[in-house]
Every structure is written in structure tokens, then in C-alpha cells.
Amino acid sequence: MEQTAQSPVRQRFYFVPEAAAAIRRSEKATRWLIHTGALKSSKIGGRRVVTEQQIEEFFSEAG
């Protein structure tokens, strides 16, 4: 889908348990990856979230 001025790109946000499932790691391992900076994340409303783009970057840097 092309991005135009009228249609902003919608980014999917994953909470830690969802991100863990997406990268096939445990929640504890995912939190460790976030803590060490291997998996980038952000905070929204006090909750840690990972975007689809950050997950894709994690896999591209790992390989």
C-alpha cells in the first residue's frame, strides 16, 4: 500500500508478550533483549511496546 498525504502509515504495536510470540522467545528473554538494546522498544502510556518495524530490524541485524 502506498503512503499518501491523506493516508498515514499505521504501525502495529506489540506488547511484550505479543512481541515474544512474534520473535519466538520467552517473555523473560524478550525483556532481556529489550534491556540490552538488542531489540528496540518504546514506552506508550507507561507500557513497553515494540513496533513491527523494530521486530523486522531485530531479524535483519541478527542475520
N, C-alpha and C positions, 0 to 999 in steps of 0.2 A: 504494500500500500504506500503510495506516495504521500509525502508530507506537503501540505499546502498551508497558506496563511490561515485558512478557515478551520483546518482540522489538525490540532496539535497531536503529537505522538503520545499515546497513552502508554505509560510504563507500568508493568506489573510489579507489585511489591510482594516479597515473601517474608513472612515472619520466620524466626529461626527454625522452628520445627518443619515448616514447609521447605525452607532452603536446604535443610539437612536431607530431606527426602529427594529433593531435586539433584543434589550432588552425591547422593547415596553414601552419606556419612551419618554417624550418630549425632544427636543434638550436642552432646558434650564435645565431640570432635569439631563440629561446626563452630561452636562458640570459641574453641581454641584457635581455629583458623582465623576467625574474626579478630581475636585478641592479638595474634601475632602479625596481623596485617596481610596474611596470605589471601584472605577473602575480604574484599572491601564491603563496607556496610554504612548505613546511616541511621540516625535516630529520628523518628517521627512520633510526636506525641509521647515521648519517653520510652518508646518501644524500638528495639533494634530491628531494622528491615534490610533486606538485600534485594536489589533490583535484578531483573532478567539480564541486563547488560553486565552487571557486576559478576553474575554467575558465568556468563559467556567469557568474560575476561579471565576469570579464575581458570577455566578449562583451557583457554588459549595460551596462558602463561605456563600451565602445568605441562603442556605437551610439547 
